[in-house]
Amino acid sequence: MLERNQLPLRPAAPGFAAAWVAVIAGASVALSLVFACVTPFVALTAVSAVVLPRRMALMAVLLAWLANQTVGYLVLGYPETFGSFAWGLAIGVAAFASLAAALGVLRLAAGLAVTMTGAFLAGFVAYEGMLFAATAVLPSGDAAFSAAVVAEVLLINSLAAIGLICLHAGAAASRAFVAAQPAPVLR
């Protein structure tokens, strides 16, 4: 199992962090195809924030959002209207707000489970808050933020986060992929 001092990743195998960015982008494509308008960006951002160096996490979220939009417009046939494009942009902004909130949690000195949970919850609040704020200027249905819809989004993101964590833990189980970082020296 991974230790907190191994995160964010310090790759021991060349390209492991870059491969993880590709996994996040690929997961975005797969999850976009399955869930369409409920791609679990919170799961993608929280896991990226915890397991990747900051710049790689930014790249992972950008690629995930671009992949989601590409699948939406080219495969799922999203309408090519101003409102649709504006919501796509709002989702991108919300995804980066989620990442920023998740990264903020990393400053806390806590165990891995607490860190991941905190990153996920902070990211979820930021993501949903940004999307709710967007409803002030973008077209939206009355039920878009009903308790049932928010609970479904939370469930989908929770399951996706668990899946991504298991995938990462499996890949990193061999210490060949992830090197332990030296513990801080206490003086």
N, C-alpha and C positions, 0 to 999 in steps of 0.2 A: 504494500500500500504506500501511497505517496505521503511524505512528511511535509509539513508546512514550510520547512526550510528549502524545499525543492521547487517552490513556486514563487514568482513566475518561473517558467521553465528555463533552465540553463542546459541547452541541448548538448548531449554527449555525442550523438550521432549527427553528422552534418546534414542539415536540411530538415531536422525533425520539427522545429518550430514552423518552418515554411510549409511542411507537409500538413501540420495541424491547421494552418490558415486555409489550405486547400480543402481539408476535411470540413471546416466550418462553412466554407462557400458551397461545397458539395451538399452538405446537410441542408443548407438554405434552399438549394434547388429541389432536393427531395421533399423537404417539408413544405415548400411552396406548392408543389404538385399535389400533396396530400391534403393540406389545410387551406390552400388558396389564400384567402384574405386574413388568415390567422397564423401566418408564419411566426414561429416562436422566437422573435428577436430577443426577448428578454433572456431566454435560455442561451442563445448564441452569444449575447454580449456578456452575460455573467460568467459563463465558462471561459470565454476568451480573456476577460479581465483577470481571472484568477490564475489561469494556466499559461498565459503568454506574456512576454515582455510588452510593455505599453505600445510601442510602435507596431508590433506584430498584431496586437489586439485591434488597433485602429484599422490596419489593413484587412484583417479578418471581417470586421463589421462592414467596412466599405464594400468588400467583395460579396459578402452575404446580401447586402442591400441591392447591389447591382444585379446579382444573380436572381434575386427575387423579382425585381422589376422586369428583367429580361424574360423570365418564365411567365410572368403575369401578362405582359403585352404580346409576346410572340407565341406562347403556347396556350395560355388560358383565355386569351381574347379579351383582356381588360378593355373597357371603352376608351377610345382616344379622345378624351374631352378635357377641358381645363380642370374640372373638378377632380377627375381621376389622376391627372398628372400632379395636381396640387396635393392630393392625399398621398401619392407616392413620395413626394418630397417631404411631407409632414411625417410619414413613417420613417424616412431616413433620418430626419432631425431627431425624432423620438428615439430611434435606435442609438444614435450617438449620445443622447442625453442619458439613456440607460447605461451605456458603457461608462460615461463619466461618473455616474452615481455608483456603479459597481467598483470602479477604480478607487473612488473615495473611501470605500470600505476597507480596501487593502491596507490602509494606514493604521488600522486598528491592530493591536497585538492580540490575536486570538488564534485558536486552533483552526485547523483546516475546515472542519464541518461548520463551525460558527462563521468563518470567513466566507465560505461558499453560500451559506444561507443568507447572510447579511448582504452579500453582493447581489444575490438573486432578488431579495425583497426590495432593496434600494433601487435596483434596476427596474423592477416591476412598477414601483410607485412613480419613478421618473418617466417611464415609457407611457404608462396610462395617463399620467398627468399631462404630458405634452400632447397626446392625442386628444384628450378632453379639451385642452385649451384650443386646439385647432378647430374644434366644432363651433367656436365663436365666429369664425370667418369662413369656414368651408361647409358645404352641404353635408348634412348627416341626418340619419333617422332618429326618431325619439328613443328607440330601444337600443341604440348603439352602445350605451353605457349602463344598461340595466344590470341588476345584480346577477342575473342568469348569464348574460354575455360576458361580464367581467370574470365570473367564476369559471366559465368555459375557457377563456383565454388563460387564466391562471392555471387551470388543470393541464392544458396543452403545453404551456411553457414549463410547468413542473415536470411532466413526463419527458419532455425533450431534454431538459437539463439533466435529469437522472440518466437518460440514455447517453448523452454526451460525456458525462462524468464516467460512466462505466466504460465507454469506448476509450476514453483517455487513460483511465486506470489500467485497462487491459494492455494498451500500447506501452504504457510506462512501467508496467509490472517488472519488466526486465530492466535492471539498472543500466543496461547498455544504451537505452534511449535517453534517460534523464539522469544527469549527475547531481549528486547532493551538493548544495551550496554550503560553504563553510558557515558554521554558526558564528554569530557575532561575538566578538571578544569582550568580555565584561572586565572592566578594570576598577 
